[in-house]
Amino acid sequence: MNDPIERELKILITKEEYDKIIHSYDFEKQIKQTNTYYDTPDNQIKKCNGALRIRKINHQNIFTLKIKKDAITHYEYEKQIDVDTIKEIKDPEILEWCSMHHISLDVEPIVSFTTYRSVLNLKQAQICADITEFDQATDYEIEYEYRYEHDGISYFNQILEPIHKQYKKNCPSKIARAFQYQNL
């Protein structure tokens, strides 16, 4: 893995705004992904501002470990795996990432949900338009993921012009939203 830094901006939007964004740009075909998040019984991963998941896309499983660095930056470690659960992972690189961040793989699934993602690849970023179905709710999100360091907020605001929005953080992570919706 070359650079484990991920910088992203994201906002929650309405279904109508989502539809307008999707029709304003040439997004790729929508893909379905199921995300299962894991943590220890005493929430050690959450306590270190991290998230541990397996994302299933078609018949592929992708391991991801994210550790928050600041409001828009994470360390993100990602690798395709051949197993279905965290406890089955034996990959030395993944084990090293977890060790480096003091993450135990003695974990259990804590939440799962499905996202339908449409992607727009730009020179400076990747735009993701997501519909996420949680057990108790469905929400809509636009995410601007940096490809290199630049004034991402200005570029993101240009993308948001068709829906007359400006970037203002209003969007906790999907895992945080899953727990918010459970408590409704």
C-alpha positions as CSV (number, residue, x, y, z in Angstrom):
1,M,0.0,0.0,0.0
2,N,1.5,3.3,-1.1
3,D,-0.4,6.0,0.8
4,P,-2.9,5.0,3.4
5,I,-4.3,8.6,3.7
6,E,-7.9,9.2,2.6
7,R,-9.4,12.7,2.5
8,E,-13.1,13.0,1.9
9,L,-15.9,15.5,2.2
10,K,-19.5,14.3,2.3
11,I,-23.0,15.7,2.9
12,L,-26.4,14.2,3.3
13,I,-28.9,15.3,0.7
14,T,-32.6,14.6,-0.1
15,K,-33.8,12.0,-2.6
16,E,-34.8,14.8,-5.0
17,E,-31.3,16.3,-4.7
18,Y,-29.7,12.9,-5.2
19,D,-31.8,12.4,-8.4
20,K,-30.8,15.8,-9.8
21,I,-27.0,15.2,-9.1
22,I,-27.2,11.7,-10.7
23,H,-28.8,13.2,-13.8
24,S,-26.4,16.2,-14.0
25,Y,-23.3,14.2,-14.5
26,D,-22.1,11.0,-16.2
27,F,-21.9,8.6,-13.3
28,E,-20.9,5.0,-13.8
29,K,-23.4,2.2,-13.4
30,Q,-24.6,1.8,-9.9
31,I,-23.0,-1.0,-7.8
32,K,-24.4,-2.7,-4.7
33,Q,-22.2,-3.1,-1.7
34,T,-22.9,-4.7,1.6
35,N,-20.9,-3.4,4.5
36,T,-20.5,-5.3,7.7
37,Y,-18.7,-3.5,10.6
38,Y,-16.9,-5.2,13.5
39,D,-15.8,-4.2,16.9
40,T,-14.7,-5.7,20.2
41,P,-17.4,-6.2,22.9
42,D,-16.0,-3.1,24.8
43,N,-15.9,-1.0,21.5
44,Q,-12.1,-0.6,21.4
45,I,-12.1,0.2,17.7
46,K,-14.7,2.9,18.1
47,K,-12.8,4.3,21.1
48,C,-9.7,4.8,18.9
49,N,-11.8,6.6,16.3
50,G,-11.6,3.7,14.0
51,A,-13.8,1.4,11.9
52,L,-13.2,-2.1,10.7
53,R,-15.3,-3.6,8.0
54,I,-15.7,-6.2,5.2
55,R,-17.4,-4.8,2.1
56,K,-18.9,-7.3,-0.3
57,I,-19.2,-6.2,-3.9
58,N,-20.5,-9.0,-6.2
59,H,-18.4,-12.0,-5.1
60,Q,-15.5,-10.0,-3.8
61,N,-14.7,-9.2,-0.1
62,I,-12.7,-6.1,0.7
63,F,-11.2,-5.6,4.1
64,T,-11.0,-2.0,5.3
65,L,-9.5,-0.5,8.4
66,K,-10.0,3.3,8.9
67,I,-8.4,5.3,11.7
68,K,-9.4,9.0,11.9
69,K,-6.6,11.5,11.7
70,D,-8.7,14.7,11.6
71,A,-12.2,16.0,10.5
72,I,-11.7,15.0,6.8
73,T,-8.7,12.7,6.9
74,H,-8.3,9.0,7.7
75,Y,-5.7,6.4,7.5
76,E,-7.3,3.8,5.3
77,Y,-6.0,0.3,4.8
78,E,-7.8,-1.8,2.2
79,K,-7.2,-5.1,0.6
80,Q,-9.2,-7.8,-1.2
81,I,-9.6,-10.9,0.9
82,D,-10.7,-14.5,0.3
83,V,-12.6,-15.0,3.6
84,D,-16.0,-13.9,4.8
85,T,-15.3,-12.8,8.4
86,I,-12.6,-10.8,10.2
87,K,-11.7,-13.8,12.4
88,E,-10.6,-15.9,9.4
89,I,-8.0,-13.3,8.2
90,K,-4.5,-14.7,8.2
91,D,-3.0,-12.2,5.7
92,P,0.3,-10.9,7.2
93,E,-0.1,-7.4,5.7
94,I,-3.6,-6.9,7.3
95,L,-2.3,-8.3,10.6
96,E,0.5,-5.8,10.5
97,W,-1.9,-2.9,9.9
98,C,-4.0,-3.9,12.8
99,S,-1.0,-4.4,15.0
100,M,0.4,-1.0,14.1
101,H,-2.9,0.6,15.3
102,H,-3.4,-1.7,18.3
103,I,-6.5,-3.2,16.8
104,S,-7.5,-6.7,18.0
105,L,-9.2,-9.0,15.5
106,D,-11.1,-10.7,18.3
107,V,-14.2,-8.9,17.1
108,E,-17.9,-9.5,16.3
109,P,-20.1,-8.0,13.7
110,I,-21.9,-5.0,15.1
111,V,-23.9,-3.6,12.2
112,S,-24.6,-4.3,8.5
113,F,-26.2,-2.2,5.8
114,T,-26.4,-2.0,2.0
115,T,-25.2,0.9,-0.2
116,Y,-26.0,1.5,-3.8
117,R,-23.1,3.5,-5.1
118,S,-22.7,5.5,-8.3
119,V,-19.2,6.8,-9.1
120,L,-18.0,9.8,-11.1
121,N,-14.2,9.8,-11.7
122,L,-12.6,13.2,-12.1
123,K,-9.0,14.2,-12.4
124,Q,-8.9,15.7,-8.9
125,A,-11.3,13.4,-7.1
126,Q,-13.8,10.6,-7.1
127,I,-17.5,11.6,-6.5
128,C,-19.7,8.9,-4.9
129,A,-23.4,9.3,-4.9
130,D,-24.8,6.8,-2.4
131,I,-28.2,5.5,-1.4
132,T,-27.8,3.6,1.8
133,E,-30.4,1.3,3.2
134,F,-30.2,0.7,6.9
135,D,-32.7,-1.4,8.9
136,Q,-34.7,1.6,10.0
137,A,-34.1,4.2,7.3
138,T,-32.7,5.1,3.9
139,D,-30.5,8.1,3.3
140,Y,-28.7,9.8,0.4
141,E,-25.1,11.1,0.4
142,I,-22.7,12.8,-1.9
143,E,-19.0,12.2,-1.2
144,Y,-15.9,13.9,-2.6
145,E,-12.8,11.8,-2.2
146,Y,-9.5,13.5,-2.9
147,R,-7.1,12.0,-5.4
148,Y,-4.4,14.5,-4.5
149,E,-4.0,17.5,-2.2
150,H,-6.0,20.6,-3.5
151,D,-8.8,22.9,-2.5
152,G,-11.4,20.1,-2.4
153,I,-14.1,22.3,-0.9
154,S,-14.2,24.6,-3.9
155,Y,-14.3,21.7,-6.3
156,F,-16.9,19.9,-4.3
157,N,-19.1,23.1,-4.3
158,Q,-18.9,23.2,-8.1
159,I,-20.2,19.6,-8.2
160,L,-23.0,20.6,-5.9
161,E,-24.1,23.6,-8.0
162,P,-27.0,21.7,-9.7
163,I,-28.7,21.2,-6.3
164,H,-27.8,24.8,-5.0
165,K,-25.8,23.5,-2.1
166,Q,-22.5,24.4,-0.6
167,Y,-20.4,22.0,1.4
168,K,-21.1,22.2,5.1
169,K,-20.4,19.1,7.2
170,N,-23.7,17.6,8.1
171,C,-22.9,13.9,7.7
172,P,-21.5,11.5,10.3
173,S,-20.0,8.3,9.0
174,K,-22.3,5.6,7.7
175,I,-21.6,3.4,10.8
176,A,-22.5,6.3,13.1
177,R,-25.7,6.9,11.1
178,A,-26.5,3.2,11.4
179,F,-26.4,3.5,15.2
180,Q,-28.4,6.8,15.1
181,Y,-31.2,5.1,13.1
182,Q,-31.2,2.1,15.5
183,N,-32.0,4.5,18.3
184,L,-35.0,6.2,16.5
